[in-house]
Amino acid sequence: MKFDFETWIKDNHHIWKAFEEQALLIYQRGHRHYSARTIVEFLRHHSALAEIDSEWKINDHITPHLARRFMKDYPHMNGFFELRSMK
């Protein structure tokens, strides 16, 4: 079964907004390259955010999808996250 990010992001918009907010804050502080995984780990450990209908607080498998969406939504920040090919 293929993961449906569009459904996930609709159900977990609160996680997307927190990720987006942190990435923008980091960029505004002068970083031009950063780790999406670090942002997700920060959110997992320093917030009460949790996925809807999931056993996970924030599943780390969502990280590449968040990074790709962020750079799609903010094309001027292309390259902010390093991307690898997805299986």
Buried (B, 14 or more C-beta within 10 A) or exposed (E): EEEEBEEBBEEBEEBBEBBBEBBBEBBEEEEEEBBBBEBBBBBBEEBEBBBEEEEEBBBEEBBBBBBBBBBEEBEEBEEBBEEEEEE
